[in-house]
Amino acid sequence: DDVEIVSSYKVHNIQANRLEQLLHRFFAKACLDIEFTHTNGRRVNPREWFVVPIKVIDDTIQLIINGNILSYKYDPEVQDIVLLE
């Protein structure tokens, strides 16, 4: 289906699939829980959509780039990145 691109990123020294894996793991608790029927009649439960503010995604990518992501987690209740305890 049609989607609106709201942001794009240029990241060097990391493979695109590795970046995607890190983002999926980091935002796992914020994955949109939705199921619908595709036009071909098949039930679909996409795992690519997350309910996360765009600024938090920007900040997360910066944490990945600078190597500090392992010190943080995403808290869906406050919709922000928090330092691991």
C-alpha positions in Angstrom: 0.0 0.0 0.0 1.0 3.6 -0.3 3.1 5.1 2.5 4.4 8.5 3.2 8.2 8.8 3.7 8.7 11.2 6.6 12.5 10.8 7.0 15.5 9.1 5.4 19.0 8.5 6.7 22.4 8.0 5.3 24.4 5.8 7.6 28.0 4.7 6.8 30.0 1.7 8.2 26.9 -0.3 9.0 25.0 -2.7 6.8 21.4 -1.7 6.1 20.0 -5.0 7.3 22.0 -4.8 10.5 20.6 -1.3 11.2 17.1 -2.6 10.5 17.7 -5.5 13.0 18.9 -3.1 15.7 15.9 -0.9 15.2 13.4 -3.8 15.3 15.0 -5.1 18.5 15.2 -1.7 20.1 11.5 -0.8 19.3 10.1 -4.3 19.7 7.7 -3.3 22.6 6.3 -0.5 20.4 5.5 -2.7 17.4 2.0 -1.9 16.1 -0.3 -4.9 16.8 -2.6 -4.9 13.7 -4.0 -7.5 11.5 -5.9 -7.1 8.3 -7.0 -8.9 5.1 -4.9 -8.2 2.0 -6.7 -7.6 -1.3 -5.7 -11.2 -2.2 -7.7 -12.5 0.8 -4.7 -13.4 2.9 -4.5 -12.4 6.6 -1.6 -10.1 7.2 0.1 -9.2 10.5 2.9 -6.7 9.6 5.9 -6.5 11.9 7.4 -3.4 10.2 5.3 -0.7 11.8 6.2 0.9 15.1 4.4 3.5 17.2 7.4 5.7 18.0 7.8 9.5 17.8 10.0 10.5 14.8 12.4 12.4 17.1 13.0 9.2 19.1 13.9 7.4 15.9 16.3 10.1 15.0 17.9 9.9 18.5 18.1 6.1 18.3 19.9 6.2 15.0 22.4 8.6 16.5 23.0 6.3 19.4 23.6 3.4 17.0 26.0 5.5 14.9 28.0 6.6 18.0 28.0 3.1 19.5 26.0 4.0 22.7 22.8 2.1 21.9 23.6 -0.8 24.3 23.3 1.6 27.3 19.7 2.5 26.5 16.2 1.0 25.9 13.0 2.3 24.5 10.2 2.8 27.1 6.8 2.8 25.2 5.0 4.1 28.3 6.9 7.4 28.3 7.6 7.2 24.5 11.2 7.9 25.0 14.7 6.5 25.2 15.8 5.7 28.8 19.1 4.7 30.3 19.4 1.1 31.3 19.5 0.5 35.0 
